[in-house]
Amino acid sequence: MDAEPQSTERDRSSRPTEAEELSATEGTEGRSRFSLVSRTADWLPGGRISLTVLASLVFLLLLSRFVMQPFQIPSGSMEPGLRIGDRVLVNKLAYRFGAEPNRGDVVVFDGTGHFGTADYIKRVAGVGGDRVVCCDRQGRIEVNGRSVDESTFLYPGDKPSEAPFDVVVPDGTLFVLGDHRGDSSDSRDHLGSPGGGMVPVGDVIGRADWIAWPTDHWTRLDPADVYARVPDPEANELNTTVGAHG
C-alpha cells in the first residue's frame, strides 16, 4: 500500500499564486498610502479641502519656480504688442538644456548690475557675435549687414532709433530693444554703463510665450520672423571678405 501523501487539486488551489501575492502586496501599499493621506487630512484644519488647497499651492509654486512664471508688464516700452498691466506667461524651460535666445524673441531678464534693480522685458535684436548697426539708408536697423524691417511690431510713428549706434555683441550676451523705441530704456541707453548695455544670457529668466491677461488680449507671442534672413556672424564675415576681394 502506497503510504506517500498525494497532492490533490484542493491542495494546489489552496496555495496563493505569485500574482495573488503581488496583488496583496500592492493592496497593502495602497491602503498605507490612503491611510497616510487620511491621517494628514485629519491633522489639517479643514480636512481634505485644506489638503487639496495646500497640494494645489505647492504645485503652482513648483510650476512658477521651474516651468512657467507670470510677469506683469510695468511700462509702455513694449507697446503696441504688450500694454501696461498685461500679464504674460514666461517659459522658463525655453533656454534650458542647451538652448539660447534667438533674435526676435521677447525675453524677461534680471537687470541687476547692468539695467537696474528689477526684471525687464525686451526683444532680442542681436546675439553673441552679431554686429548691430543703426541705421541704413532707409533708417532701418542692420544685423550682420542685413537690414531688418521692424514695421510689424515697432510702435507706430517710432523710428528704429533716434541715436545712431554700431556695436558688436560679445559672446554670451544679448543686445535688446523695446518695441516702443521712444519710451524704452534698453541696450542703446546703457552702452556706456557697466556691461555696455548687453544682457548676459545667464540673467535671462525665460521667453515670454503668451499674453494671459486680460482675456480679450489673450494671444501667443511668436518670435519676430523678420530676423530669419539675418546671416550668422561667421557667414557675414565670410561674405564681406569675398566681396572685398571681388
C-alpha positions as CSV (number, residue, x, y, z in Angstrom):
1,M,0.0,0.0,0.0
2,D,1.4,3.4,-1.1
3,A,1.6,5.5,2.1
4,E,3.0,8.6,0.4
5,P,0.7,11.7,0.7
6,Q,-1.0,12.5,-2.6
7,S,-1.3,16.1,-3.8
8,T,-4.9,16.9,-4.6
9,E,-6.4,19.6,-6.7
10,R,-7.7,21.1,-3.5
11,D,-4.1,21.2,-2.1
12,R,-2.8,23.1,-5.2
13,S,-5.6,25.6,-5.2
14,S,-5.1,26.4,-1.5
15,R,-1.6,27.9,-2.2
16,P,-1.6,31.6,-3.3
17,T,-0.2,32.2,-6.7
18,E,2.6,34.8,-7.4
19,A,0.0,37.1,-8.9
20,E,-2.2,36.9,-5.8
21,E,0.8,37.6,-3.6
22,L,1.8,40.7,-5.7
23,S,-1.8,41.9,-5.6
24,A,-2.0,41.5,-1.9
25,T,1.3,43.5,-1.5
26,E,0.1,46.3,-3.8
27,G,-3.2,46.4,-1.9
28,T,-1.3,46.8,1.4
29,E,0.8,49.6,0.0
30,G,-2.3,51.3,-1.5
31,R,-4.1,51.1,1.9
32,S,-0.9,52.5,3.5
33,R,-0.8,55.5,1.1
34,F,-4.6,56.0,1.6
35,S,-4.1,55.9,5.3
36,L,-1.3,58.4,5.2
37,V,-3.5,60.8,3.2
38,S,-6.4,60.3,5.6
39,R,-4.2,60.9,8.7
40,T,-2.7,64.1,7.0
41,A,-6.2,65.3,6.2
42,D,-7.4,64.6,9.8
43,W,-4.4,66.6,11.1
44,L,-5.1,69.7,9.0
45,P,-7.8,72.1,10.0
46,G,-10.5,71.8,7.3
47,G,-9.6,68.2,6.4
48,R,-9.5,67.1,2.8
49,I,-10.4,70.6,1.5
50,S,-7.3,72.1,3.2
51,L,-5.1,69.3,1.9
52,T,-6.4,69.8,-1.6
53,V,-5.7,73.5,-1.5
54,L,-2.3,73.0,0.0
55,A,-1.3,70.5,-2.7
56,S,-2.6,72.9,-5.4
57,L,-0.5,75.7,-3.9
58,V,2.6,73.5,-3.8
59,F,2.0,72.5,-7.4
60,L,1.6,76.1,-8.6
61,L,4.7,77.2,-6.7
62,L,6.8,74.5,-8.3
63,L,5.3,75.3,-11.7
64,S,6.1,79.0,-11.3
65,R,9.6,78.3,-10.0
66,F,10.7,75.9,-12.7
67,V,8.3,75.9,-15.6
68,M,6.1,78.9,-16.3
69,Q,6.0,82.2,-14.4
70,P,3.6,85.1,-14.8
71,F,5.0,88.6,-15.4
72,Q,3.1,91.9,-15.3
73,I,4.1,94.5,-17.9
74,P,5.2,97.5,-15.9
75,S,5.6,100.1,-18.7
76,G,4.8,101.0,-22.2
77,S,8.2,100.1,-23.6
78,M,6.9,97.1,-25.5
79,E,3.8,98.7,-27.0
80,P,1.8,98.2,-29.1
81,G,2.1,94.4,-28.6
82,L,2.3,94.5,-24.8
83,R,0.4,97.1,-22.9
84,I,0.8,98.3,-19.3
85,G,-0.9,95.8,-17.0
86,D,-0.8,92.9,-19.4
87,R,0.3,89.6,-17.8
88,V,2.5,87.4,-19.9
89,L,3.5,83.8,-19.2
90,V,7.2,83.3,-19.2
91,N,8.5,80.0,-20.4
92,K,11.4,79.2,-18.0
93,L,12.3,76.0,-19.9
94,A,12.8,77.7,-23.2
95,Y,16.5,78.2,-22.7
96,R,17.4,75.2,-20.7
97,F,19.1,72.0,-21.9
98,G,21.5,73.9,-24.1
99,A,19.1,76.2,-26.0
100,E,19.8,80.0,-26.1
101,P,17.7,83.1,-27.0
102,N,17.2,83.8,-30.7
103,R,16.9,87.1,-32.5
104,G,13.3,88.3,-32.3
105,D,12.5,86.5,-29.1
106,V,10.7,88.5,-26.4
107,V,12.6,87.8,-23.2
108,V,12.3,88.6,-19.5
109,F,15.6,89.1,-17.7
110,D,17.1,90.3,-14.4
111,G,18.6,93.7,-15.0
112,T,20.5,93.9,-11.7
113,G,24.0,95.3,-12.3
114,H,23.5,96.5,-15.9
115,F,20.0,97.8,-16.3
116,G,18.6,98.4,-12.8
117,T,17.3,96.5,-9.8
118,A,14.3,94.9,-11.5
119,D,13.2,92.5,-14.1
120,Y,12.8,93.8,-17.6
121,I,11.1,92.6,-20.8
122,K,12.6,93.4,-24.2
123,R,13.1,92.0,-27.7
124,V,16.4,90.4,-28.7
125,A,17.9,92.3,-31.6
126,G,21.4,90.7,-31.5
127,V,23.1,87.6,-30.0
128,G,26.7,86.9,-29.3
129,G,29.0,87.8,-32.3
130,D,26.4,89.9,-34.1
131,R,27.1,93.4,-35.3
132,V,24.1,95.6,-34.8
133,V,24.1,99.0,-36.6
134,C,21.6,101.9,-36.8
135,C,20.8,102.8,-39.3
136,D,20.9,102.0,-43.0
137,R,19.9,104.5,-45.7
138,Q,16.2,103.7,-45.2
139,G,16.6,104.3,-41.4
140,R,16.4,100.5,-40.6
141,I,18.5,98.5,-38.2
142,E,21.1,96.3,-39.7
143,V,22.2,93.0,-38.1
144,N,25.3,91.4,-39.7
145,G,24.8,93.6,-42.8
146,R,21.2,92.6,-43.3
147,S,18.5,95.3,-42.9
148,V,15.6,94.4,-40.7
149,D,12.1,95.6,-41.3
150,E,10.6,96.1,-37.9
151,S,7.3,97.7,-39.0
152,T,5.2,94.7,-37.9
153,F,5.9,95.3,-34.2
154,L,7.5,98.8,-33.9
155,Y,5.3,101.4,-32.2
156,P,3.5,103.5,-34.9
157,G,5.5,106.7,-35.6
158,D,8.7,105.5,-33.9
159,K,12.0,105.3,-35.7
160,P,14.2,102.3,-35.1
161,S,16.4,104.6,-33.1
162,E,16.9,108.4,-32.8
163,A,20.5,107.9,-31.8
164,P,23.0,106.0,-34.1
165,F,25.0,103.1,-32.8
166,D,27.3,100.4,-34.1
167,V,28.0,97.6,-31.7
168,V,29.4,94.0,-31.7
169,V,27.6,91.8,-29.2
170,P,30.1,89.9,-27.0
171,D,29.6,86.1,-26.8
172,G,27.3,85.0,-24.1
173,T,25.3,88.3,-24.1
174,L,22.3,89.9,-25.9
175,F,21.5,93.2,-27.4
176,V,17.9,94.0,-26.6
177,L,15.5,96.7,-27.6
178,G,11.9,97.7,-26.7
179,D,9.3,97.8,-29.4
180,H,8.3,101.3,-28.3
181,R,11.7,102.9,-29.0
182,G,10.6,106.4,-27.9
183,D,9.6,105.0,-24.5
184,S,12.1,102.3,-23.8
185,S,15.3,102.2,-21.8
186,D,17.2,99.4,-23.4
187,S,20.7,98.4,-24.7
188,R,21.0,101.7,-26.6
189,D,20.8,103.7,-23.3
190,H,23.3,101.7,-21.4
191,L,26.2,101.4,-23.9
192,G,28.4,103.4,-21.6
193,S,27.3,101.6,-18.5
194,P,28.9,98.5,-16.9
195,G,28.4,95.7,-19.3
196,G,28.0,98.0,-22.3
197,G,24.2,97.6,-22.4
198,M,24.4,93.9,-23.0
199,V,22.4,91.4,-21.1
200,P,24.2,88.2,-20.0
201,V,22.4,85.1,-21.3
202,G,22.6,83.7,-17.7
203,D,20.4,86.6,-16.5
204,V,17.5,85.7,-18.8
205,I,14.6,84.3,-16.8
206,G,12.7,83.0,-19.8
207,R,10.9,83.7,-23.0
208,A,7.5,85.4,-23.0
209,D,5.3,83.0,-24.9
210,W,1.7,84.1,-24.1
211,I,-0.4,87.1,-23.1
212,A,-2.6,85.5,-20.4
213,W,-4.5,88.6,-19.2
214,P,-6.7,90.4,-19.9
215,T,-8.6,87.7,-21.6
216,D,-9.6,89.8,-24.6
217,H,-5.8,90.3,-25.3
218,W,-5.0,86.6,-25.0
219,T,-2.6,85.6,-27.7
220,R,0.6,83.7,-28.4
221,L,3.8,85.8,-28.7
222,D,5.6,84.3,-31.7
223,P,9.2,85.4,-32.3
224,A,9.5,88.1,-35.0
225,D,10.3,86.3,-38.2
226,V,11.8,89.4,-39.8
227,Y,15.2,88.2,-38.3
228,A,15.0,84.9,-40.1
229,R,17.1,86.0,-43.0
230,V,19.9,87.6,-40.8
231,P,23.1,85.7,-41.5
232,D,25.2,84.3,-38.7
233,P,28.3,86.4,-37.8
234,E,30.7,83.9,-39.4
235,A,28.7,83.8,-42.7
236,N,28.5,87.6,-42.7
237,E,32.3,87.9,-42.2
238,L,33.0,85.4,-45.0
239,N,30.7,87.2,-47.4
240,T,32.4,90.5,-46.5
241,T,35.8,89.1,-47.2
242,V,34.7,87.5,-50.5
243,G,33.1,90.8,-51.6
244,A,36.2,92.8,-50.7
245,H,38.3,90.6,-52.9
246,G,35.9,90.6,-55.8
